[in-house]
């Protein structure tokens, strides 16, 4: 089942480290099967929403997303990021689309 990697940047403390991370993370995650679906700040926020950079990446499965995270290439990216950002990062499984008759 499809899975989604969601990263919310609660705080960026070092733009240089964040840039170094991004240069390594993008190829590490795409080569592991990830497809970047969103990578920006919100167009609008509601309820308890926070105006922070959010990244959404689609993977074939939760196992594939976890493997991408644990890969040597992505660990190198995390090392480059170091303490350059405080993030909320999670992997969630997708749901099967509802039948047309249920929409």
CNS distance restraints for C-alpha pairs under 8 A (distance, minus, plus):
assign (resid   1 and name CA) (resid  60 and name CA) 6.57 0.50 0.50
assign (resid   1 and name CA) (resid  61 and name CA) 5.20 0.50 0.50
assign (resid   1 and name CA) (resid  62 and name CA) 7.53 0.50 0.50
assign (resid   1 and name CA) (resid  93 and name CA) 6.79 0.50 0.50
assign (resid   1 and name CA) (resid  94 and name CA) 6.53 0.50 0.50
assign (resid   1 and name CA) (resid  95 and name CA) 7.54 0.50 0.50
assign (resid   1 and name CA) (resid  96 and name CA) 7.92 0.50 0.50
assign (resid   2 and name CA) (resid  58 and name CA) 7.08 0.50 0.50
assign (resid   2 and name CA) (resid  59 and name CA) 5.86 0.50 0.50
assign (resid   2 and name CA) (resid  60 and name CA) 4.71 0.50 0.50
assign (resid   2 and name CA) (resid  61 and name CA) 4.62 0.50 0.50
assign (resid   2 and name CA) (resid  62 and name CA) 7.00 0.50 0.50
assign (resid   2 and name CA) (resid  93 and name CA) 6.06 0.50 0.50
assign (resid   2 and name CA) (resid  94 and name CA) 5.21 0.50 0.50
assign (resid   2 and name CA) (resid  95 and name CA) 7.65 0.50 0.50
assign (resid   3 and name CA) (resid  58 and name CA) 5.92 0.50 0.50
assign (resid   3 and name CA) (resid  59 and name CA) 5.21 0.50 0.50
assign (resid   3 and name CA) (resid  60 and name CA) 6.25 0.50 0.50
assign (resid   3 and name CA) (resid  61 and name CA) 4.88 0.50 0.50
assign (resid   3 and name CA) (resid  62 and name CA) 5.00 0.50 0.50
assign (resid   3 and name CA) (resid  65 and name CA) 7.16 0.50 0.50
assign (resid   3 and name CA) (resid  91 and name CA) 6.73 0.50 0.50
assign (resid   3 and name CA) (resid  92 and name CA) 5.53 0.50 0.50
assign (resid   3 and name CA) (resid  93 and name CA) 4.12 0.50 0.50
assign (resid   3 and name CA) (resid  94 and name CA) 5.08 0.50 0.50
assign (resid   4 and name CA) (resid  56 and name CA) 6.63 0.50 0.50
assign (resid   4 and name CA) (resid  57 and name CA) 5.56 0.50 0.50
assign (resid   4 and name CA) (resid  58 and name CA) 4.66 0.50 0.50
assign (resid   4 and name CA) (resid  59 and name CA) 6.08 0.50 0.50
assign (resid   4 and name CA) (resid  62 and name CA) 7.51 0.50 0.50
assign (resid   4 and name CA) (resid  65 and name CA) 7.65 0.50 0.50
assign (resid   4 and name CA) (resid  91 and name CA) 5.51 0.50 0.50
assign (resid   4 and name CA) (resid  92 and name CA) 5.28 0.50 0.50
assign (resid   4 and name CA) (resid  93 and name CA) 6.21 0.50 0.50
assign (resid   4 and name CA) (resid  94 and name CA) 6.79 0.50 0.50
assign (resid   5 and name CA) (resid  55 and name CA) 7.76 0.50 0.50
assign (resid   5 and name CA) (resid  56 and name CA) 5.71 0.50 0.50
assign (resid   5 and name CA) (resid  57 and name CA) 5.01 0.50 0.50
assign (resid   5 and name CA) (resid  58 and name CA) 6.41 0.50 0.50
assign (resid   5 and name CA) (resid  59 and name CA) 7.61 0.50 0.50
assign (resid   5 and name CA) (resid  65 and name CA) 6.89 0.50 0.50
assign (resid   5 and name CA) (resid  89 and name CA) 7.25 0.50 0.50
assign (resid   5 and name CA) (resid  90 and name CA) 5.80 0.50 0.50
assign (resid   5 and name CA) (resid  91 and name CA) 4.43 0.50 0.50
assign (resid   5 and name CA) (resid  92 and name CA) 6.59 0.50 0.50
assign (resid   6 and name CA) (resid  54 and name CA) 7.15 0.50 0.50
assign (resid   6 and name CA) (resid  55 and name CA) 5.69 0.50 0.50
assign (resid   6 and name CA) (resid  56 and name CA) 4.81 0.50 0.50
assign (resid   6 and name CA) (resid  57 and name CA) 6.64 0.50 0.50
assign (resid   6 and name CA) (resid  88 and name CA) 7.94 0.50 0.50
assign (resid   6 and name CA) (resid  89 and name CA) 5.63 0.50 0.50
assign (resid   6 and name CA) (resid  90 and name CA) 5.36 0.50 0.50
assign (resid   6 and name CA) (resid  91 and name CA) 6.23 0.50 0.50
assign (resid   6 and name CA) (resid  92 and name CA) 7.87 0.50 0.50
assign (resid   7 and name CA) (resid  54 and name CA) 5.58 0.50 0.50
assign (resid   7 and name CA) (resid  55 and name CA) 5.08 0.50 0.50
assign (resid   7 and name CA) (resid  56 and name CA) 6.72 0.50 0.50
assign (resid   7 and name CA) (resid  87 and name CA) 6.43 0.50 0.50
assign (resid   7 and name CA) (resid  88 and name CA) 5.59 0.50 0.50
assign (resid   7 and name CA) (resid  89 and name CA) 4.27 0.50 0.50
assign (resid   7 and name CA) (resid  90 and name CA) 6.54 0.50 0.50
assign (resid   8 and name CA) (resid  52 and name CA) 6.67 0.50 0.50
assign (resid   8 and name CA) (resid  53 and name CA) 5.96 0.50 0.50
assign (resid   8 and name CA) (resid  54 and name CA) 4.46 0.50 0.50
assign (resid   8 and name CA) (resid  55 and name CA) 6.54 0.50 0.50
assign (resid   8 and name CA) (resid  87 and name CA) 5.48 0.50 0.50
assign (resid   8 and name CA) (resid  88 and name CA) 5.09 0.50 0.50
assign (resid   8 and name CA) (resid  89 and name CA) 6.39 0.50 0.50
assign (resid   9 and name CA) (resid  52 and name CA) 5.86 0.50 0.50
assign (resid   9 and name CA) (resid  53 and name CA) 5.37 0.50 0.50
assign (resid   9 and name CA) (resid  54 and name CA) 6.27 0.50 0.50
assign (resid   9 and name CA) (resid  85 and name CA) 6.83 0.50 0.50
assign (resid   9 and name CA) (resid  86 and name CA) 6.08 0.50 0.50
assign (resid   9 and name CA) (resid  87 and name CA) 4.49 0.50 0.50
assign (resid   9 and name CA) (resid  88 and name CA) 6.52 0.50 0.50
assign (resid  10 and name CA) (resid  52 and name CA) 6.43 0.50 0.50
assign (resid  10 and name CA) (resid  53 and name CA) 7.94 0.50 0.50
assign (resid  10 and name CA) (resid  85 and name CA) 7.54 0.50 0.50
assign (resid  10 and name CA) (resid  86 and name CA) 5.48 0.50 0.50
assign (resid  10 and name CA) (resid  87 and name CA) 5.33 0.50 0.50
assign (resid  10 and name CA) (resid  88 and name CA) 6.92 0.50 0.50
assign (resid  11 and name CA) (resid  52 and name CA) 7.99 0.50 0.50
assign (resid  11 and name CA) (resid  85 and name CA) 5.55 0.50 0.50
assign (resid  11 and name CA) (resid  86 and name CA) 5.07 0.50 0.50
assign (resid  11 and name CA) (resid  87 and name CA) 6.99 0.50 0.50
assign (resid  12 and name CA) (resid  18 and name CA) 7.63 0.50 0.50
assign (resid  12 and name CA) (resid  84 and name CA) 6.03 0.50 0.50
assign (resid  12 and name CA) (resid  85 and name CA) 4.26 0.50 0.50
assign (resid  12 and name CA) (resid  86 and name CA) 6.41 0.50 0.50
assign (resid  13 and name CA) (resid  83 and name CA) 7.29 0.50 0.50
assign (resid  13 and name CA) (resid  84 and name CA) 4.91 0.50 0.50
assign (resid  13 and name CA) (resid  85 and name CA) 5.34 0.50 0.50
assign (resid  13 and name CA) (resid  86 and name CA) 7.78 0.50 0.50
assign (resid  14 and name CA) (resid  18 and name CA) 6.33 0.50 0.50
assign (resid  14 and name CA) (resid  83 and name CA) 7.68 0.50 0.50
assign (resid  14 and name CA) (resid  84 and name CA) 4.40 0.50 0.50
assign (resid  14 and name CA) (resid  85 and name CA) 6.75 0.50 0.50
assign (resid  15 and name CA) (resid  19 and name CA) 6.13 0.50 0.50
assign (resid  15 and name CA) (resid  84 and name CA) 6.91 0.50 0.50
assign (resid  16 and name CA) (resid  20 and name CA) 6.31 0.50 0.50
assign (resid  16 and name CA) (resid  84 and name CA) 7.87 0.50 0.50
assign (resid  17 and name CA) (resid  21 and name CA) 6.09 0.50 0.50
assign (resid  17 and name CA) (resid  80 and name CA) 6.15 0.50 0.50
assign (resid  17 and name CA) (resid  81 and name CA) 4.94 0.50 0.50
assign (resid  17 and name CA) (resid  82 and name CA) 7.23 0.50 0.50
assign (resid  17 and name CA) (resid  84 and name CA) 5.34 0.50 0.50
assign (resid  18 and name CA) (resid  22 and name CA) 6.16 0.50 0.50
assign (resid  18 and name CA) (resid  80 and name CA) 7.88 0.50 0.50
assign (resid  18 and name CA) (resid  81 and name CA) 5.57 0.50 0.50
assign (resid  18 and name CA) (resid  84 and name CA) 5.93 0.50 0.50
assign (resid  18 and name CA) (resid  85 and name CA) 7.02 0.50 0.50
assign (resid  19 and name CA) (resid  23 and name CA) 6.27 0.50 0.50
assign (resid  20 and name CA) (resid  24 and name CA) 6.60 0.50 0.50
assign (resid  20 and name CA) (resid  77 and name CA) 7.53 0.50 0.50
assign (resid  20 and name CA) (resid  80 and name CA) 6.05 0.50 0.50
assign (resid  20 and name CA) (resid  81 and name CA) 6.81 0.50 0.50
assign (resid  21 and name CA) (resid  25 and name CA) 5.79 0.50 0.50
assign (resid  21 and name CA) (resid  77 and name CA) 4.82 0.50 0.50
assign (resid  21 and name CA) (resid  78 and name CA) 6.45 0.50 0.50
assign (resid  21 and name CA) (resid  79 and name CA) 7.89 0.50 0.50
assign (resid  21 and name CA) (resid  80 and name CA) 5.29 0.50 0.50
assign (resid  21 and name CA) (resid  81 and name CA) 4.95 0.50 0.50
assign (resid  22 and name CA) (resid  26 and name CA) 5.90 0.50 0.50
assign (resid  22 and name CA) (resid  77 and name CA) 7.37 0.50 0.50
assign (resid  23 and name CA) (resid  27 and name CA) 7.44 0.50 0.50
assign (resid  23 and name CA) (resid  77 and name CA) 7.95 0.50 0.50
assign (resid  24 and name CA) (resid  28 and name CA) 6.30 0.50 0.50
assign (resid  24 and name CA) (resid  73 and name CA) 7.51 0.50 0.50
assign (resid  24 and name CA) (resid  74 and name CA) 7.24 0.50 0.50
assign (resid  24 and name CA) (resid  76 and name CA) 7.38 0.50 0.50
assign (resid  24 and name CA) (resid  77 and name CA) 5.06 0.50 0.50
assign (resid  25 and name CA) (resid  29 and name CA) 5.95 0.50 0.50
assign (resid  25 and name CA) (resid  73 and name CA) 7.62 0.50 0.50
assign (resid  25 and name CA) (resid  74 and name CA) 5.74 0.50 0.50
assign (resid  25 and name CA) (resid  77 and name CA) 5.28 0.50 0.50
assign (resid  25 and name CA) (resid  78 and name CA) 7.87 0.50 0.50
assign (resid  26 and name CA) (resid  30 and name CA) 6.08 0.50 0.50
assign (resid  27 and name CA) (resid  31 and name CA) 5.79 0.50 0.50
assign (resid  28 and name CA) (resid  32 and name CA) 6.35 0.50 0.50
assign (resid  28 and name CA) (resid  68 and name CA) 7.46 0.50 0.50
assign (resid  28 and name CA) (resid  73 and name CA) 5.36 0.50 0.50
assign (resid  28 and name CA) (resid  74 and name CA) 5.47 0.50 0.50
assign (resid  29 and name CA) (resid  33 and name CA) 6.58 0.50 0.50
assign (resid  29 and name CA) (resid  34 and name CA) 5.28 0.50 0.50
assign (resid  29 and name CA) (resid  35 and name CA) 7.97 0.50 0.50
assign (resid  29 and name CA) (resid  68 and name CA) 6.04 0.50 0.50
assign (resid  29 and name CA) (resid  69 and name CA) 7.82 0.50 0.50
assign (resid  29 and name CA) (resid  74 and name CA) 6.99 0.50 0.50
assign (resid  30 and name CA) (resid  34 and name CA) 4.50 0.50 0.50
assign (resid  30 and name CA) (resid  35 and name CA) 6.10 0.50 0.50
assign (resid  30 and name CA) (resid  36 and name CA) 7.79 0.50 0.50
assign (resid  32 and name CA) (resid  64 and name CA) 7.49 0.50 0.50
assign (resid  32 and name CA) (resid  67 and name CA) 7.96 0.50 0.50
assign (resid  32 and name CA) (resid  68 and name CA) 5.52 0.50 0.50
assign (resid  33 and name CA) (resid  59 and name CA) 6.17 0.50 0.50
assign (resid  33 and name CA) (resid  60 and name CA) 7.26 0.50 0.50
assign (resid  33 and name CA) (resid  64 and name CA) 7.52 0.50 0.50
assign (resid  34 and name CA) (resid  57 and name CA) 5.95 0.50 0.50
assign (resid  34 and name CA) (resid  58 and name CA) 5.53 0.50 0.50
assign (resid  34 and name CA) (resid  59 and name CA) 4.95 0.50 0.50
assign (resid  34 and name CA) (resid  60 and name CA) 7.83 0.50 0.50
assign (resid  34 and name CA) (resid  65 and name CA) 7.47 0.50 0.50
assign (resid  35 and name CA) (resid  57 and name CA) 5.35 0.50 0.50
assign (resid  35 and name CA) (resid  58 and name CA) 5.07 0.50 0.50
assign (resid  35 and name CA) (resid  59 and name CA) 6.62 0.50 0.50
assign (resid  36 and name CA) (resid  55 and name CA) 7.63 0.50 0.50
assign (resid  36 and name CA) (resid  56 and name CA) 6.11 0.50 0.50
assign (resid  36 and name CA) (resid  57 and name CA) 4.39 0.50 0.50
assign (resid  36 and name CA) (resid  58 and name CA) 6.41 0.50 0.50
assign (resid  37 and name CA) (resid  55 and name CA) 7.73 0.50 0.50
assign (resid  37 and name CA) (resid  56 and name CA) 5.47 0.50 0.50
assign (resid  37 and name CA) (resid  57 and name CA) 5.53 0.50 0.50
assign (resid  37 and name CA) (resid  58 and name CA) 6.82 0.50 0.50
assign (resid  38 and name CA) (resid  54 and name CA) 7.37 0.50 0.50
assign (resid  38 and name CA) (resid  55 and name CA) 5.46 0.50 0.50
assign (resid  38 and name CA) (resid  56 and name CA) 4.99 0.50 0.50
assign (resid  38 and name CA) (resid  57 and name CA) 7.13 0.50 0.50
assign (resid  39 and name CA) (resid  53 and name CA) 7.15 0.50 0.50
assign (resid  39 and name CA) (resid  54 and name CA) 5.82 0.50 0.50
assign (resid  39 and name CA) (resid  55 and name CA) 4.40 0.50 0.50
assign (resid  39 and name CA) (resid  56 and name CA) 6.49 0.50 0.50
assign (resid  40 and name CA) (resid  53 and name CA) 5.17 0.50 0.50
assign (resid  40 and name CA) (resid  54 and name CA) 5.69 0.50 0.50
assign (resid  40 and name CA) (resid  55 and name CA) 6.71 0.50 0.50
assign (resid  41 and name CA) (resid  51 and name CA) 6.49 0.50 0.50
assign (resid  41 and name CA) (resid  52 and name CA) 5.42 0.50 0.50
assign (resid  41 and name CA) (resid  53 and name CA) 4.22 0.50 0.50
assign (resid  41 and name CA) (resid  54 and name CA) 6.05 0.50 0.50
assign (resid  42 and name CA) (resid  51 and name CA) 6.10 0.50 0.50
assign (resid  42 and name CA) (resid  52 and name CA) 6.85 0.50 0.50
assign (resid  42 and name CA) (resid  53 and name CA) 7.06 0.50 0.50
assign (resid  42 and name CA) (resid  54 and name CA) 7.51 0.50 0.50
assign (resid  44 and name CA) (resid  51 and name CA) 7.93 0.50 0.50
assign (resid  45 and name CA) (resid  49 and name CA) 5.02 0.50 0.50
assign (resid  45 and name CA) (resid  50 and name CA) 6.37 0.50 0.50
assign (resid  45 and name CA) (resid  51 and name CA) 6.55 0.50 0.50
assign (resid  59 and name CA) (resid  64 and name CA) 6.35 0.50 0.50
assign (resid  59 and name CA) (resid  65 and name CA) 5.81 0.50 0.50
assign (resid  60 and name CA) (resid  64 and name CA) 6.35 0.50 0.50
assign (resid  60 and name CA) (resid  65 and name CA) 7.77 0.50 0.50
assign (resid  61 and name CA) (resid  65 and name CA) 6.44 0.50 0.50
assign (resid  61 and name CA) (resid  93 and name CA) 7.22 0.50 0.50
assign (resid  62 and name CA) (resid  66 and name CA) 6.14 0.50 0.50
assign (resid  62 and name CA) (resid  91 and name CA) 6.71 0.50 0.50
assign (resid  62 and name CA) (resid  92 and name CA) 6.96 0.50 0.50
assign (resid  62 and name CA) (resid  93 and name CA) 6.09 0.50 0.50
assign (resid  63 and name CA) (resid  67 and name CA) 6.06 0.50 0.50
assign (resid  64 and name CA) (resid  68 and name CA) 6.12 0.50 0.50
assign (resid  65 and name CA) (resid  69 and name CA) 6.25 0.50 0.50
assign (resid  65 and name CA) (resid  91 and name CA) 7.08 0.50 0.50
assign (resid  66 and name CA) (resid  70 and name CA) 6.14 0.50 0.50
assign (resid  66 and name CA) (resid  91 and name CA) 7.68 0.50 0.50
assign (resid  67 and name CA) (resid  71 and name CA) 5.94 0.50 0.50
assign (resid  68 and name CA) (resid  74 and name CA) 6.80 0.50 0.50
assign (resid  69 and name CA) (resid  74 and name CA) 5.86 0.50 0.50
assign (resid  69 and name CA) (resid  75 and name CA) 7.14 0.50 0.50
assign (resid  70 and name CA) (resid  74 and name CA) 6.78 0.50 0.50
assign (resid  70 and name CA) (resid  75 and name CA) 6.55 0.50 0.50
assign (resid  71 and name CA) (resid  75 and name CA) 6.18 0.50 0.50
assign (resid  72 and name CA) (resid  76 and name CA) 6.21 0.50 0.50
assign (resid  73 and name CA) (resid  77 and name CA) 6.62 0.50 0.50
assign (resid  74 and name CA) (resid  78 and name CA) 6.30 0.50 0.50
assign (resid  75 and name CA) (resid  79 and name CA) 6.18 0.50 0.50
assign (resid  76 and name CA) (resid  80 and name CA) 6.36 0.50 0.50
assign (resid  77 and name CA) (resid  81 and name CA) 6.34 0.50 0.50
assign (resid  78 and name CA) (resid  82 and name CA) 6.17 0.50 0.50
assign (resid  81 and name CA) (resid  85 and name CA) 7.08 0.50 0.50
assign (resid  98 and name CA) (resid 102 and name CA) 6.08 0.50 0.50
assign (resid  98 and name CA) (resid 103 and name CA) 6.70 0.50 0.50
assign (resid  99 and name CA) (resid 103 and name CA) 6.90 0.50 0.50
